[in-house]
Amino acid sequence: MALPDILGHVGVALIVATYFLVQIGRMEATRILYPAVNGVGAALILVSLSFDPNWPSIVMEGFWLLISIIGIVRALKGWS
């Protein structure tokens, strides 16, 4: 498996794992860890997509990263 594929798979695993942990009550979506891990996951997927572009996926992951950044800022400022 090529490095871009590995990065993409790791990104997907991070996003799915954090979503799962929130759903089972093991992680709080309002804490900084959730948007931070989601942002890293989206960034890794975007890196993977830069090697084999798929524009709908790039747009979705771009929004995912932007929303994660908003969540990080809100968590740092103590907004809920």
PDB file of N, CA, C and O in Angstrom:
ATOM      1  N   MET A   1       0.847  -1.170   0.000  1.00  0.00           N
ATOM      2  CA  MET A   1       0.000   0.000   0.000  1.00  0.00           C
ATOM      3  C   MET A   1       0.897   1.238   0.000  1.00  0.00           C
ATOM      4  O   MET A   1       1.883   1.299   0.734  1.00  0.00           O
ATOM      5  N   ALA A   2       0.551   2.207  -0.816  1.00  0.00           N
ATOM      6  CA  ALA A   2       1.338   3.434  -0.945  1.00  0.00           C
ATOM      7  C   ALA A   2       1.071   4.371   0.237  1.00  0.00           C
ATOM      8  O   ALA A   2       0.025   4.298   0.882  1.00  0.00           O
ATOM      9  N   LEU A   3       2.033   5.246   0.502  1.00  0.00           N
ATOM     10  CA  LEU A   3       1.926   6.183   1.621  1.00  0.00           C
ATOM     11  C   LEU A   3       0.645   7.024   1.576  1.00  0.00           C
ATOM     12  O   LEU A   3      -0.008   7.155   2.611  1.00  0.00           O
ATOM     13  N   PRO A   4       0.250   7.601   0.430  1.00  0.00           N
ATOM     14  CA  PRO A   4      -1.000   8.374   0.421  1.00  0.00           C
ATOM     15  C   PRO A   4      -2.216   7.540   0.847  1.00  0.00           C
ATOM     16  O   PRO A   4      -3.114   8.046   1.520  1.00  0.00           O
ATOM     17  N   ASP A   5      -2.239   6.272   0.456  1.00  0.00           N
ATOM     18  CA  ASP A   5      -3.340   5.396   0.864  1.00  0.00           C
ATOM     19  C   ASP A   5      -3.323   5.155   2.369  1.00  0.00           C
ATOM     20  O   ASP A   5      -4.369   5.158   3.017  1.00  0.00           O
ATOM     21  N   ILE A   6      -2.139   4.948   2.916  1.00  0.00           N
ATOM     22  CA  ILE A   6      -2.011   4.739   4.363  1.00  0.00           C
ATOM     23  C   ILE A   6      -2.491   5.976   5.111  1.00  0.00           C
ATOM     24  O   ILE A   6      -3.245   5.867   6.078  1.00  0.00           O
ATOM     25  N   LEU A   7      -2.056   7.158   4.664  1.00  0.00           N
ATOM     26  CA  LEU A   7      -2.484   8.398   5.315  1.00  0.00           C
ATOM     27  C   LEU A   7      -3.996   8.560   5.250  1.00  0.00           C
ATOM     28  O   LEU A   7      -4.625   8.953   6.233  1.00  0.00           O
ATOM     29  N   GLY A   8      -4.578   8.261   4.102  1.00  0.00           N
ATOM     30  CA  GLY A   8      -6.029   8.350   3.961  1.00  0.00           C
ATOM     31  C   GLY A   8      -6.755   7.400   4.894  1.00  0.00           C
ATOM     32  O   GLY A   8      -7.751   7.771   5.515  1.00  0.00           O
ATOM     33  N   HIS A   9      -6.260   6.175   4.995  1.00  0.00           N
ATOM     34  CA  HIS A   9      -6.881   5.196   5.892  1.00  0.00           C
ATOM     35  C   HIS A   9      -6.754   5.618   7.355  1.00  0.00           C
ATOM     36  O   HIS A   9      -7.698   5.458   8.128  1.00  0.00           O
ATOM     37  N   VAL A  10      -5.609   6.149   7.735  1.00  0.00           N
ATOM     38  CA  VAL A  10      -5.431   6.630   9.112  1.00  0.00           C
ATOM     39  C   VAL A  10      -6.398   7.782   9.379  1.00  0.00           C
ATOM     40  O   VAL A  10      -7.010   7.843  10.445  1.00  0.00           O
ATOM     41  N   GLY A  11      -6.537   8.693   8.418  1.00  0.00           N
ATOM     42  CA  GLY A  11      -7.475   9.804   8.570  1.00  0.00           C
ATOM     43  C   GLY A  11      -8.902   9.329   8.763  1.00  0.00           C
ATOM     44  O   GLY A  11      -9.615   9.825   9.635  1.00  0.00           O
ATOM     45  N   VAL A  12      -9.317   8.371   7.952  1.00  0.00           N
ATOM     46  CA  VAL A  12     -10.666   7.807   8.087  1.00  0.00           C
ATOM     47  C   VAL A  12     -10.825   7.146   9.455  1.00  0.00           C
ATOM     48  O   VAL A  12     -11.849   7.326  10.114  1.00  0.00           O
ATOM     49  N   ALA A  13      -9.826   6.389   9.882  1.00  0.00           N
ATOM     50  CA  ALA A  13      -9.892   5.711  11.179  1.00  0.00           C
ATOM     51  C   ALA A  13     -10.037   6.714  12.319  1.00  0.00           C
ATOM     52  O   ALA A  13     -10.797   6.480  13.258  1.00  0.00           O
ATOM     53  N   LEU A  14      -9.314   7.827  12.244  1.00  0.00           N
ATOM     54  CA  LEU A  14      -9.412   8.846  13.294  1.00  0.00           C
ATOM     55  C   LEU A  14     -10.810   9.441  13.356  1.00  0.00           C
ATOM     56  O   LEU A  14     -11.381   9.580  14.437  1.00  0.00           O
ATOM     57  N   ILE A  15     -11.364   9.793  12.201  1.00  0.00           N
ATOM     58  CA  ILE A  15     -12.691  10.407  12.168  1.00  0.00           C
ATOM     59  C   ILE A  15     -13.756   9.424  12.651  1.00  0.00           C
ATOM     60  O   ILE A  15     -14.611   9.783  13.461  1.00  0.00           O
ATOM     61  N   VAL A  16     -13.708   8.205  12.165  1.00  0.00           N
ATOM     62  CA  VAL A  16     -14.702   7.205  12.561  1.00  0.00           C
ATOM     63  C   VAL A  16     -14.570   6.872  14.048  1.00  0.00           C
ATOM     64  O   VAL A  16     -15.579   6.741  14.742  1.00  0.00           O
ATOM     65  N   ALA A  17     -13.347   6.735  14.539  1.00  0.00           N
ATOM     66  CA  ALA A  17     -13.135   6.397  15.949  1.00  0.00           C
ATOM     67  C   ALA A  17     -13.659   7.490  16.869  1.00  0.00           C
ATOM     68  O   ALA A  17     -14.319   7.194  17.865  1.00  0.00           O
ATOM     69  N   THR A  18     -13.375   8.751  16.549  1.00  0.00           N
ATOM     70  CA  THR A  18     -13.860   9.823  17.423  1.00  0.00           C
ATOM     71  C   THR A  18     -15.379   9.915  17.381  1.00  0.00           C
ATOM     72  O   THR A  18     -16.010  10.147  18.412  1.00  0.00           O
ATOM     73  N   TYR A  19     -15.970   9.739  16.212  1.00  0.00           N
ATOM     74  CA  TYR A  19     -17.431   9.770  16.111  1.00  0.00           C
ATOM     75  C   TYR A  19     -18.039   8.635  16.933  1.00  0.00           C
ATOM     76  O   TYR A  19     -19.021   8.837  17.647  1.00  0.00           O
ATOM     77  N   PHE A  20     -17.456   7.452  16.832  1.00  0.00           N
ATOM     78  CA  PHE A  20     -17.926   6.309  17.608  1.00  0.00           C
ATOM     79  C   PHE A  20     -17.809   6.583  19.110  1.00  0.00           C
ATOM     80  O   PHE A  20     -18.741   6.311  19.866  1.00  0.00           O
ATOM     81  N   LEU A  21     -16.673   7.117  19.535  1.00  0.00           N
ATOM     82  CA  LEU A  21     -16.470   7.398  20.960  1.00  0.00           C
ATOM     83  C   LEU A  21     -17.472   8.417  21.491  1.00  0.00           C
ATOM     84  O   LEU A  21     -17.927   8.302  22.628  1.00  0.00           O
ATOM     85  N   VAL A  22     -17.816   9.408  20.682  1.00  0.00           N
ATOM     86  CA  VAL A  22     -18.844  10.375  21.097  1.00  0.00           C
ATOM     87  C   VAL A  22     -20.193   9.668  21.225  1.00  0.00           C
ATOM     88  O   VAL A  22     -20.927   9.900  22.186  1.00  0.00           O
ATOM     89  N   GLN A  23     -20.516   8.818  20.273  1.00  0.00           N
ATOM     90  CA  GLN A  23     -21.817   8.145  20.279  1.00  0.00           C
ATOM     91  C   GLN A  23     -21.992   7.207  21.467  1.00  0.00           C
ATOM     92  O   GLN A  23     -23.111   7.036  21.951  1.00  0.00           O
ATOM     93  N   ILE A  24     -20.912   6.598  21.946  1.00  0.00           N
ATOM     94  CA  ILE A  24     -21.030   5.684  23.091  1.00  0.00           C
ATOM     95  C   ILE A  24     -20.727   6.387  24.417  1.00  0.00           C
ATOM     96  O   ILE A  24     -20.662   5.742  25.464  1.00  0.00           O
ATOM     97  N   GLY A  25     -20.545   7.697  24.371  1.00  0.00           N
ATOM     98  CA  GLY A  25     -20.357   8.466  25.591  1.00  0.00           C
ATOM     99  C   GLY A  25     -18.961   8.429  26.176  1.00  0.00           C
ATOM    100  O   GLY A  25     -18.775   8.774  27.343  1.00  0.00           O
ATOM    101  N   ARG A  26     -17.974   8.020  25.393  1.00  0.00           N
ATOM    102  CA  ARG A  26     -16.603   7.956  25.893  1.00  0.00           C
ATOM    103  C   ARG A  26     -15.787   9.192  25.555  1.00  0.00           C
ATOM    104  O   ARG A  26     -14.650   9.325  26.007  1.00  0.00           O
ATOM    105  N   MET A  27     -16.352  10.098  24.766  1.00  0.00           N
ATOM    106  CA  MET A  27     -15.683  11.346  24.395  1.00  0.00           C
ATOM    107  C   MET A  27     -16.754  12.429  24.304  1.00  0.00           C
ATOM    108  O   MET A  27     -17.873  12.172  23.862  1.00  0.00           O
ATOM    109  N   GLU A  28     -16.401  13.639  24.725  1.00  0.00           N
ATOM    110  CA  GLU A  28     -17.334  14.759  24.646  1.00  0.00           C
ATOM    111  C   GLU A  28     -17.024  15.585  23.404  1.00  0.00           C
ATOM    112  O   GLU A  28     -15.884  15.986  23.172  1.00  0.00           O
ATOM    113  N   ALA A  29     -18.059  15.828  22.616  1.00  0.00           N
ATOM    114  CA  ALA A  29     -17.884  16.586  21.371  1.00  0.00           C
ATOM    115  C   ALA A  29     -17.525  18.042  21.631  1.00  0.00           C
ATOM    116  O   ALA A  29     -17.007  18.713  20.738  1.00  0.00           O
ATOM    117  N   THR A  30     -17.787  18.545  22.829  1.00  0.00           N
ATOM    118  CA  THR A  30     -17.498  19.947  23.135  1.00  0.00           C
ATOM    119  C   THR A  30     -16.078  20.165  23.653  1.00  0.00           C
ATOM    120  O   THR A  30     -15.660  21.310  23.827  1.00  0.00           O
ATOM    121  N   ARG A  31     -15.338  19.104  23.901  1.00  0.00           N
ATOM    122  CA  ARG A  31     -13.950  19.228  24.358  1.00  0.00           C
ATOM    123  C   ARG A  31     -13.037  19.348  23.148  1.00  0.00           C
ATOM    124  O   ARG A  31     -13.406  18.931  22.050  1.00  0.00           O
ATOM    125  N   ILE A  32     -11.871  19.902  23.334  1.00  0.00           N
ATOM    126  CA  ILE A  32     -10.970  20.197  22.210  1.00  0.00           C
ATOM    127  C   ILE A  32     -10.478  18.935  21.490  1.00  0.00           C
ATOM    128  O   ILE A  32     -10.155  18.995  20.304  1.00  0.00           O
ATOM    129  N   LEU A  33     -10.418  17.811  22.178  1.00  0.00           N
ATOM    130  CA  LEU A  33      -9.891  16.596  21.556  1.00  0.00           C
ATOM    131  C   LEU A  33     -10.713  16.173  20.340  1.00  0.00           C
ATOM    132  O   LEU A  33     -10.155  15.737  19.333  1.00  0.00           O
ATOM    133  N   TYR A  34     -12.036  16.299  20.432  1.00  0.00           N
ATOM    134  CA  TYR A  34     -12.895  15.849  19.331  1.00  0.00           C
ATOM    135  C   TYR A  34     -12.642  16.624  18.037  1.00  0.00           C
ATOM    136  O   TYR A  34     -12.352  16.000  17.016  1.00  0.00           O
ATOM    137  N   PRO A  35     -12.738  17.959  18.036  1.00  0.00           N
ATOM    138  CA  PRO A  35     -12.464  18.656  16.773  1.00  0.00           C
ATOM    139  C   PRO A  35     -10.999  18.567  16.349  1.00  0.00           C
ATOM    140  O   PRO A  35     -10.701  18.599  15.155  1.00  0.00           O
ATOM    141  N   ALA A  36     -10.086  18.456  17.308  1.00  0.00           N
ATOM    142  CA  ALA A  36      -8.667  18.360  16.952  1.00  0.00           C
ATOM    143  C   ALA A  36      -8.378  17.056  16.205  1.00  0.00           C
ATOM    144  O   ALA A  36      -7.707  17.065  15.173  1.00  0.00           O
ATOM    145  N   VAL A  37      -8.879  15.948  16.720  1.00  0.00           N
ATOM    146  CA  VAL A  37      -8.645  14.661  16.057  1.00  0.00           C
ATOM    147  C   VAL A  37      -9.378  14.620  14.716  1.00  0.00           C
ATOM    148  O   VAL A  37      -8.850  14.096  13.735  1.00  0.00           O
ATOM    149  N   ASN A  38     -10.594  15.172  14.672  1.00  0.00           N
ATOM    150  CA  ASN A  38     -11.317  15.239  13.403  1.00  0.00           C
ATOM    151  C   ASN A  38     -10.559  16.077  12.383  1.00  0.00           C
ATOM    152  O   ASN A  38     -10.504  15.721  11.206  1.00  0.00           O
ATOM    153  N   GLY A  39      -9.982  17.175  12.821  1.00  0.00           N
ATOM    154  CA  GLY A  39      -9.207  18.024  11.919  1.00  0.00           C
ATOM    155  C   GLY A  39      -7.978  17.315  11.379  1.00  0.00           C
ATOM    156  O   GLY A  39      -7.661  17.424  10.194  1.00  0.00           O
ATOM    157  N   VAL A  40      -7.291  16.591  12.243  1.00  0.00           N
ATOM    158  CA  VAL A  40      -6.122  15.822  11.792  1.00  0.00           C
ATOM    159  C   VAL A  40      -6.564  14.754  10.794  1.00  0.00           C
ATOM    160  O   VAL A  40      -5.910  14.541   9.773  1.00  0.00           O
ATOM    161  N   GLY A  41      -7.667  14.092  11.092  1.00  0.00           N
ATOM    162  CA  GLY A  41      -8.181  13.080  10.174  1.00  0.00           C
ATOM    163  C   GLY A  41      -8.517  13.663   8.817  1.00  0.00           C
ATOM    164  O   GLY A  41      -8.154  13.094   7.788  1.00  0.00           O
ATOM    165  N   ALA A  42      -9.210  14.799   8.807  1.00  0.00           N
ATOM    166  CA  ALA A  42      -9.562  15.453   7.543  1.00  0.00           C
ATOM    167  C   ALA A  42      -8.312  15.885   6.787  1.00  0.00           C
ATOM    168  O   ALA A  42      -8.244  15.745   5.565  1.00  0.00           O
ATOM    169  N   ALA A  43      -7.326  16.410   7.507  1.00  0.00           N
ATOM    170  CA  ALA A  43      -6.085  16.843   6.853  1.00  0.00           C
ATOM    171  C   ALA A  43      -5.361  15.657   6.214  1.00  0.00           C
ATOM    172  O   ALA A  43      -4.838  15.770   5.105  1.00  0.00           O
ATOM    173  N   LEU A  44      -5.330  14.528   6.911  1.00  0.00           N
ATOM    174  CA  LEU A  44      -4.678  13.341   6.344  1.00  0.00           C
ATOM    175  C   LEU A  44      -5.411  12.847   5.095  1.00  0.00           C
ATOM    176  O   LEU A  44      -4.781  12.438   4.119  1.00  0.00           O
ATOM    177  N   ILE A  45      -6.726  12.886   5.131  1.00  0.00           N
ATOM    178  CA  ILE A  45      -7.495  12.487   3.951  1.00  0.00           C
ATOM    179  C   ILE A  45      -7.233  13.452   2.802  1.00  0.00           C
ATOM    180  O   ILE A  45      -7.110  13.026   1.654  1.00  0.00           O
ATOM    181  N   LEU A  46      -7.146  14.748   3.097  1.00  0.00           N
ATOM    182  CA  LEU A  46      -6.846  15.730   2.048  1.00  0.00           C
ATOM    183  C   LEU A  46      -5.467  15.489   1.436  1.00  0.00           C
ATOM    184  O   LEU A  46      -5.294  15.622   0.225  1.00  0.00           O
ATOM    185  N   VAL A  47      -4.493  15.136   2.263  1.00  0.00           N
ATOM    186  CA  VAL A  47      -3.160  14.812   1.732  1.00  0.00           C
ATOM    187  C   VAL A  47      -3.275  13.620   0.786  1.00  0.00           C
ATOM    188  O   VAL A  47      -2.710  13.634  -0.307  1.00  0.00           O
ATOM    189  N   SER A  48      -3.995  12.608   1.201  1.00  0.00           N
ATOM    190  CA  SER A  48      -4.194  11.434   0.350  1.00  0.00           C
ATOM    191  C   SER A  48      -4.882  11.813  -0.959  1.00  0.00           C
ATOM    192  O   SER A  48      -4.498  11.340  -2.029  1.00  0.00           O
ATOM    193  N   LEU A  49      -5.891  12.660  -0.869  1.00  0.00           N
ATOM    194  CA  LEU A  49      -6.631  13.078  -2.068  1.00  0.00           C
ATOM    195  C   LEU A  49      -5.790  13.945  -2.998  1.00  0.00           C
ATOM    196  O   LEU A  49      -6.080  14.033  -4.191  1.00  0.00           O
ATOM    197  N   SER A  50      -4.762  14.577  -2.470  1.00  0.00           N
ATOM    198  CA  SER A  50      -3.913  15.402  -3.335  1.00  0.00           C
ATOM    199  C   SER A  50      -3.123  14.536  -4.329  1.00  0.00           C
ATOM    200  O   SER A  50      -2.666  15.034  -5.358  1.00  0.00           O
ATOM    201  N   PHE A  51      -2.966  13.253  -4.022  1.00  0.00           N
ATOM    202  CA  PHE A  51      -2.261  12.342  -4.923  1.00  0.00           C
ATOM    203  C   PHE A  51      -3.197  11.717  -5.954  1.00  0.00           C
ATOM    204  O   PHE A  51      -2.765  11.325  -7.038  1.00  0.00           O
ATOM    205  N   ASP A  52      -4.465  11.627  -5.615  1.00  0.00           N
ATOM    206  CA  ASP A  52      -5.468  11.049  -6.518  1.00  0.00           C
ATOM    207  C   ASP A  52      -6.760  11.835  -6.315  1.00  0.00           C
ATOM    208  O   ASP A  52      -7.655  11.385  -5.599  1.00  0.00           O
ATOM    209  N   PRO A  53      -6.864  13.021  -6.948  1.00  0.00           N
ATOM    210  CA  PRO A  53      -7.973  13.940  -6.665  1.00  0.00           C
ATOM    211  C   PRO A  53      -9.360  13.371  -6.973  1.00  0.00           C
ATOM    212  O   PRO A  53      -9.582  12.688  -7.973  1.00  0.00           O
ATOM    213  N   ASN A  54     -10.258  13.684  -6.077  1.00  0.00           N
ATOM    214  CA  ASN A  54     -11.676  13.394  -6.225  1.00  0.00           C
ATOM    215  C   ASN A  54     -12.367  14.633  -5.660  1.00  0.00           C
ATOM    216  O   ASN A  54     -12.480  14.774  -4.443  1.00  0.00           O
ATOM    217  N   TRP A  55     -12.828  15.526  -6.525  1.00  0.00           N
ATOM    218  CA  TRP A  55     -13.269  16.846  -6.086  1.00  0.00           C
ATOM    219  C   TRP A  55     -14.409  16.842  -5.082  1.00  0.00           C
ATOM    220  O   TRP A  55     -14.360  17.632  -4.139  1.00  0.00           O
ATOM    221  N   PRO A  56     -15.425  16.013  -5.219  1.00  0.00           N
ATOM    222  CA  PRO A  56     -16.454  16.013  -4.174  1.00  0.00           C
ATOM    223  C   PRO A  56     -15.881  15.653  -2.796  1.00  0.00           C
ATOM    224  O   PRO A  56     -16.271  16.243  -1.789  1.00  0.00           O
ATOM    225  N   SER A  57     -14.969  14.698  -2.754  1.00  0.00           N
ATOM    226  CA  SER A  57     -14.345  14.322  -1.480  1.00  0.00           C
ATOM    227  C   SER A  57     -13.436  15.426  -0.950  1.00  0.00           C
ATOM    228  O   SER A  57     -13.379  15.658   0.257  1.00  0.00           O
ATOM    229  N   ILE A  58     -12.729  16.103  -1.844  1.00  0.00           N
ATOM    230  CA  ILE A  58     -11.874  17.220  -1.431  1.00  0.00           C
ATOM    231  C   ILE A  58     -12.714  18.329  -0.817  1.00  0.00           C
ATOM    232  O   ILE A  58     -12.347  18.890   0.216  1.00  0.00           O
ATOM    233  N   VAL A  59     -13.840  18.648  -1.448  1.00  0.00           N
ATOM    234  CA  VAL A  59     -14.730  19.694  -0.916  1.00  0.00           C
ATOM    235  C   VAL A  59     -15.264  19.279   0.452  1.00  0.00           C
ATOM    236  O   VAL A  59     -15.264  20.081   1.386  1.00  0.00           O
ATOM    237  N   MET A  60     -15.718  18.035   0.575  1.00  0.00           N
ATOM    238  CA  MET A  60     -16.255  17.574   1.851  1.00  0.00           C
ATOM    239  C   MET A  60     -15.201  17.622   2.952  1.00  0.00           C
ATOM    240  O   MET A  60     -15.481  18.104   4.049  1.00  0.00           O
ATOM    241  N   GLU A  61     -14.008  17.136   2.678  1.00  0.00           N
ATOM    242  CA  GLU A  61     -12.951  17.135   3.693  1.00  0.00           C
ATOM    243  C   GLU A  61     -12.470  18.548   4.002  1.00  0.00           C
ATOM    244  O   GLU A  61     -12.061  18.832   5.128  1.00  0.00           O
ATOM    245  N   GLY A  62     -12.516  19.434   3.008  1.00  0.00           N
ATOM    246  CA  GLY A  62     -12.183  20.833   3.260  1.00  0.00           C
ATOM    247  C   GLY A  62     -13.153  21.456   4.254  1.00  0.00           C
ATOM    248  O   GLY A  62     -12.743  22.154   5.181  1.00  0.00           O
ATOM    249  N   PHE A  63     -14.450  21.197   4.052  1.00  0.00           N
ATOM    250  CA  PHE A  63     -15.448  21.688   5.009  1.00  0.00           C
ATOM    251  C   PHE A  63     -15.273  21.026   6.367  1.00  0.00           C
ATOM    252  O   PHE A  63     -15.418  21.677   7.402  1.00  0.00           O
ATOM    253  N   TRP A  64     -14.959  19.728   6.368  1.00  0.00           N
ATOM    254  CA  TRP A  64     -14.745  19.004   7.625  1.00  0.00           C
ATOM    255  C   TRP A  64     -13.592  19.637   8.405  1.00  0.00           C
ATOM    256  O   TRP A  64     -13.677  19.806   9.621  1.00  0.00           O
ATOM    257  N   LEU A  65     -12.529  19.980   7.707  1.00  0.00           N
ATOM    258  CA  LEU A  65     -11.382  20.620   8.347  1.00  0.00           C
ATOM    259  C   LEU A  65     -11.752  22.011   8.855  1.00  0.00           C
ATOM    260  O   LEU A  65     -11.388  22.377   9.972  1.00  0.00           O
ATOM    261  N   LEU A  66     -12.467  22.782   8.051  1.00  0.00           N
ATOM    262  CA  LEU A  66     -12.891  24.128   8.462  1.00  0.00           C
ATOM    263  C   LEU A  66     -13.784  24.066   9.701  1.00  0.00           C
ATOM    264  O   LEU A  66     -13.599  24.837  10.642  1.00  0.00           O
ATOM    265  N   ILE A  67     -14.739  23.161   9.700  1.00  0.00           N
ATOM    266  CA  ILE A  67     -15.633  23.018  10.850  1.00  0.00           C
ATOM    267  C   ILE A  67     -14.843  22.564  12.076  1.00  0.00           C
ATOM    268  O   ILE A  67     -15.137  22.996  13.190  1.00  0.00           O
ATOM    269  N   SER A  68     -13.858  21.710  11.889  1.00  0.00           N
ATOM    270  CA  SER A  68     -13.014  21.275  13.009  1.00  0.00           C
ATOM    271  C   SER A  68     -12.227  22.444  13.591  1.00  0.00           C
ATOM    272  O   SER A  68     -12.072  22.550  14.807  1.00  0.00           O
ATOM    273  N   ILE A  69     -11.734  23.314  12.724  1.00  0.00           N
ATOM    274  CA  ILE A  69     -11.006  24.501  13.200  1.00  0.00           C
ATOM    275  C   ILE A  69     -11.938  25.393  14.016  1.00  0.00           C
ATOM    276  O   ILE A  69     -11.538  25.922  15.052  1.00  0.00           O
ATOM    277  N   ILE A  70     -13.170  25.561  13.556  1.00  0.00           N
ATOM    278  CA  ILE A  70     -14.155  26.338  14.320  1.00  0.00           C
ATOM    279  C   ILE A  70     -14.369  25.694  15.688  1.00  0.00           C
ATOM    280  O   ILE A  70     -14.432  26.396  16.697  1.00  0.00           O
ATOM    281  N   GLY A  71     -14.482  24.368  15.731  1.00  0.00           N
ATOM    282  CA  GLY A  71     -14.653  23.665  16.999  1.00  0.00           C
ATOM    283  C   GLY A  71     -13.464  23.832  17.927  1.00  0.00           C
ATOM    284  O   GLY A  71     -13.635  23.969  19.138  1.00  0.00           O
ATOM    285  N   ILE A  72     -12.264  23.823  17.372  1.00  0.00           N
ATOM    286  CA  ILE A  72     -11.057  24.028  18.182  1.00  0.00           C
ATOM    287  C   ILE A  72     -11.056  25.430  18.784  1.00  0.00           C
ATOM    288  O   ILE A  72     -10.778  25.599  19.971  1.00  0.00           O
ATOM    289  N   VAL A  73     -11.366  26.429  17.969  1.00  0.00           N
ATOM    290  CA  VAL A  73     -11.409  27.814  18.458  1.00  0.00           C
ATOM    291  C   VAL A  73     -12.459  27.952  19.549  1.00  0.00           C
ATOM    292  O   VAL A  73     -12.203  28.570  20.582  1.00  0.00           O
ATOM    293  N   ARG A  74     -13.633  27.383  19.329  1.00  0.00           N
ATOM    294  CA  ARG A  74     -14.701  27.464  20.337  1.00  0.00           C
ATOM    295  C   ARG A  74     -14.267  26.783  21.642  1.00  0.00           C
ATOM    296  O   ARG A  74     -14.535  27.299  22.728  1.00  0.00           O
ATOM    297  N   ALA A  75     -13.605  25.640  21.539  1.00  0.00           N
ATOM    298  CA  ALA A  75     -13.155  24.930  22.738  1.00  0.00           C
ATOM    299  C   ALA A  75     -12.093  25.736  23.479  1.00  0.00           C
ATOM    300  O   ALA A  75     -12.101  25.796  24.708  1.00  0.00           O
ATOM    301  N   LEU A  76     -11.183  26.354  22.733  1.00  0.00           N
ATOM    302  CA  LEU A  76     -10.132  27.153  23.372  1.00  0.00           C
ATOM    303  C   LEU A  76     -10.692  28.386  24.061  1.00  0.00           C
ATOM    304  O   LEU A  76     -10.172  28.819  25.090  1.00  0.00           O
ATOM    305  N   LYS A  77     -11.755  28.953  23.492  1.00  0.00           N
ATOM    306  CA  LYS A  77     -12.356  30.153  24.082  1.00  0.00           C
ATOM    307  C   LYS A  77     -13.386  29.821  25.153  1.00  0.00           C
ATOM    308  O   LYS A  77     -13.918  30.717  25.808  1.00  0.00           O
ATOM    309  N   GLY A  78     -13.668  28.535  25.331  1.00  0.00           N
ATOM    310  CA  GLY A  78     -14.621  28.129  26.352  1.00  0.00           C
ATOM    311  C   GLY A  78     -16.068  28.294  25.948  1.00  0.00           C
ATOM    312  O   GLY A  78     -16.954  28.283  26.803  1.00  0.00           O
ATOM    313  N   TRP A  79     -16.329  28.449  24.648  1.00  0.00           N
ATOM    314  CA  TRP A  79     -17.709  28.561  24.170  1.00  0.00           C
ATOM    315  C   TRP A  79     -18.285  27.170  24.027  1.00  0.00           C
ATOM    316  O   TRP A  79     -17.572  26.230  23.674  1.00  0.00           O
ATOM    317  N   SER A  80     -19.558  27.035  24.296  1.00  0.00           N
ATOM    318  CA  SER A  80     -20.179  25.718  24.102  1.00  0.00           C
ATOM    319  C   SER A  80     -21.181  25.747  22.986  1.00  0.00           C
ATOM    320  O   SER A  80     -21.799  24.726  22.685  1.00  0.00           O
TER     321      SER A  80
END
